[in-house]
Amino acid sequence: MTPFGKRLRELRAARGATQKEMASELGLSAAYLSQLEHGRRGRPSPGFVRQACAYFGLFWDDAEALKRLAEISHPRIKVVTSGLSPRATELANLIAASIETLDEDTIAWIVAEIRGRIGTRRPREP
């Protein structure tokens, strides 16, 4: 599940809508929504994010938070390290090889450490 998929499911559940109902209102298939929620679909398009914001009545900060979650929710990432240092390539390969075995506490620590070093903040999840 991606951060966007998790939030989409939470919003849909809070509204009391099924995937089928939401899909019908947005002119999409329920299968597509299921794939987004479960992280089996790539990052949603900006158009879909706008549709979802309108569907849930999200404005300003809440809409921006959903947009940021969509931006960080690509379930298959390609990391290109050509031209970078050997350590950068080592890091990319180490994460790729071990991501499935890391527990949530370790993942949270790695994310916090990287964010702290590059000066980004975590997207706000309402």
C-alpha positions in Angstrom: 0.0 0.0 0.0 1.3 3.5 -0.8 0.8 6.6 1.3 -1.7 7.9 -1.2 -3.6 4.6 -1.3 -3.8 4.5 2.4 -5.2 8.1 2.6 -7.6 7.5 -0.3 -9.0 4.5 1.5 -9.3 6.4 4.8 -11.1 9.3 3.0 -13.4 6.9 1.2 -14.2 5.0 4.4 -14.9 8.2 6.3 -17.4 9.2 3.5 -19.0 5.8 3.8 -18.5 5.1 0.1 -17.6 1.8 -1.6 -15.0 1.6 -4.3 -17.8 0.9 -6.8 -19.8 4.0 -5.7 -16.7 6.3 -5.8 -15.6 4.9 -9.2 -19.0 5.4 -10.6 -19.2 9.0 -9.5 -15.7 9.7 -10.9 -16.2 7.8 -14.2 -13.6 5.2 -13.3 -13.5 1.5 -12.7 -13.6 0.0 -9.2 -10.6 -2.1 -10.2 -8.6 1.0 -10.8 -9.4 2.4 -7.4 -8.6 -0.9 -5.8 -5.2 -1.0 -7.5 -4.5 2.6 -6.3 -5.5 1.8 -2.8 -3.4 -1.4 -2.7 -0.3 0.1 -4.3 -0.5 -2.1 -7.4 -0.9 1.0 -9.7 1.6 3.7 -10.4 1.5 7.2 -9.1 -2.0 8.7 -9.7 -2.2 11.5 -12.3 -2.7 15.1 -11.3 -6.1 15.0 -12.9 -7.2 12.1 -10.7 -5.8 13.8 -7.6 -7.9 16.9 -8.5 -11.0 14.7 -9.0 -10.4 13.0 -5.6 -10.1 16.4 -3.9 -13.3 17.5 -5.4 -15.1 14.2 -4.5 -14.0 14.5 -0.9 -14.4 18.3 -0.7 -10.7 18.9 0.1 -9.4 22.4 -0.2 -6.2 24.3 0.6 -3.9 22.4 3.0 -5.9 19.1 2.8 -5.8 19.1 -1.0 -2.0 20.0 -0.9 -1.4 17.1 1.5 -3.2 14.7 -0.8 -1.1 16.0 -3.7 2.1 15.5 -1.8 1.1 12.0 -0.9 0.5 11.2 -4.5 3.9 12.5 -5.5 5.7 10.2 -3.0 3.5 7.2 -3.8 5.1 5.5 -6.8 5.3 1.8 -5.9 8.0 1.0 -8.4 10.9 3.4 -8.3 13.8 3.6 -10.7 17.0 5.0 -9.2 19.6 6.1 -11.6 23.0 6.5 -10.0 25.2 6.9 -13.1 27.4 9.9 -12.6 27.0 9.7 -8.8 29.6 8.4 -6.3 30.1 4.7 -5.7 28.6 5.2 -2.2 25.4 6.5 -3.8 25.2 3.4 -6.0 25.9 1.2 -2.9 23.1 2.9 -1.0 20.6 2.5 -3.8 21.5 -1.2 -4.1 21.4 -1.8 -0.4 17.9 -0.3 0.0 16.7 -2.3 -3.1 18.0 -5.5 -1.7 16.8 -5.1 1.8 13.6 -3.1 1.7 11.4 -6.1 2.1 13.1 -7.2 5.3 13.1 -3.9 7.1 10.7 -3.4 10.0 8.6 -0.3 10.3 10.8 1.2 13.1 13.9 0.9 10.9 12.1 2.3 7.9 10.9 5.3 10.0 14.4 5.9 11.3 15.9 5.8 7.8 13.3 8.1 6.4 13.7 10.6 9.3 17.5 10.5 8.9 17.4 11.2 5.2 14.7 13.9 5.5 16.7 15.5 8.3 19.8 15.6 6.1 18.1 17.0 3.0 15.8 19.3 4.8 12.4 18.1 3.7 9.4 17.5 5.9 7.0 14.7 5.8 3.7 15.4 4.0 1.0 16.2 6.5 -1.6 13.5 6.8 -4.9 14.9 8.1 
